Amino acid sequence: MRRTLAALTLVVGLVVAPAAAAEAQVHTAKSFTNCTALNKTYAGGVAKSSKVHNTKTVGGKKVAAKSKYKPKVSAALYAANKKMDRDKDGIACER
């Protein structure tokens, strides 16, 4: 009986611990009030993936744009600050 209880406690600990760690990571994405505050921490802004590229709109068309700084790639951080991606290119507050 003791072995069964000890084994069950070990299995529950292994199953619950990763779930708790994943939940903690979801809540760590900080939402900034504006781009000035975000750029103090992440100079190049925040990108939702490494596949997106900076664009700008010229004459109603999106064209490639150069950035002075490389953005931080984080889907969770981008999702928390998506409202600041004015040109909808997948990078919030790019500079």
C-alpha positions as CSV (number, residue, x, y, z in Angstrom):
1,M,0.0,0.0,0.0
2,R,2.8,2.4,0.9
3,R,4.6,1.8,-2.5
4,T,1.4,2.4,-4.4
5,L,0.7,5.7,-2.5
6,A,4.3,6.9,-3.0
7,A,4.2,6.0,-6.7
8,L,0.8,7.8,-7.1
9,T,2.2,10.9,-5.3
10,L,5.2,10.9,-7.7
11,V,3.0,10.6,-10.8
12,V,0.7,13.3,-9.7
13,G,3.7,15.6,-9.0
14,L,5.1,15.0,-12.4
15,V,1.8,15.7,-14.1
16,V,0.8,18.8,-12.1
17,A,4.2,20.5,-12.1
18,P,4.6,21.0,-15.9
19,A,1.1,22.2,-16.1
20,A,1.7,24.8,-13.4
21,A,4.9,25.9,-15.1
22,A,3.2,26.4,-18.4
23,E,0.4,28.4,-16.7
24,A,3.1,30.6,-15.1
25,Q,4.6,31.4,-18.4
26,V,1.3,32.5,-19.9
27,H,0.9,35.1,-17.1
28,T,4.4,36.6,-17.5
29,A,3.7,38.5,-20.8
30,K,3.6,42.1,-19.8
31,S,1.2,44.5,-21.4
32,F,2.7,48.0,-21.8
33,T,0.7,51.2,-21.8
34,N,2.3,52.7,-25.0
35,C,5.2,52.2,-27.4
36,T,7.5,54.5,-25.5
37,A,7.2,52.2,-22.4
38,L,7.6,49.0,-24.5
39,N,10.7,50.4,-26.4
40,K,12.5,51.2,-23.1
41,T,12.5,47.4,-22.4
42,Y,12.5,46.1,-26.0
43,A,14.2,48.7,-28.3
44,G,13.2,47.0,-31.5
45,G,9.6,46.2,-30.5
46,V,8.1,42.8,-30.2
47,A,7.5,40.4,-33.1
48,K,5.0,37.5,-33.0
49,S,7.4,35.2,-34.9
50,S,10.8,35.2,-36.5
51,K,9.1,34.9,-39.9
52,V,7.6,38.4,-39.9
53,H,9.3,41.4,-41.5
54,N,8.9,45.1,-40.9
55,T,6.7,46.9,-43.5
56,K,5.4,50.3,-44.0
57,T,2.5,51.6,-46.1
58,V,3.4,53.8,-49.1
59,G,0.6,54.9,-51.4
60,G,-1.8,52.4,-49.9
61,K,0.6,49.5,-50.5
62,K,2.8,47.6,-48.0
63,V,6.5,47.7,-48.8
64,A,9.6,46.5,-46.9
65,A,11.0,48.9,-44.4
66,K,14.3,48.9,-42.5
67,S,14.5,48.8,-38.7
68,K,17.2,50.3,-36.6
69,Y,16.9,47.6,-33.9
70,K,16.0,43.9,-34.1
71,P,12.7,43.1,-32.4
72,K,12.2,40.6,-29.5
73,V,10.4,37.5,-30.8
74,S,7.7,36.3,-28.4
75,A,4.2,35.3,-29.4
76,A,2.8,35.8,-25.9
77,L,4.4,39.2,-25.5
78,Y,3.1,40.2,-28.9
79,A,-0.4,39.0,-28.1
80,A,-0.4,41.1,-24.9
81,N,0.7,44.2,-26.9
82,K,-1.0,43.6,-30.2
83,K,-3.0,46.8,-30.0
84,M,0.2,48.8,-30.6
85,D,0.9,47.1,-34.0
86,R,-0.5,50.0,-36.1
87,D,0.5,48.7,-39.5
88,K,-0.5,45.1,-38.8
89,D,2.8,43.6,-39.9
90,G,3.3,41.3,-36.9
91,I,5.7,43.6,-35.1
92,A,4.5,45.9,-32.4
93,C,6.3,49.2,-31.8
94,E,9.1,48.6,-34.2
95,R,11.9,51.2,-34.6
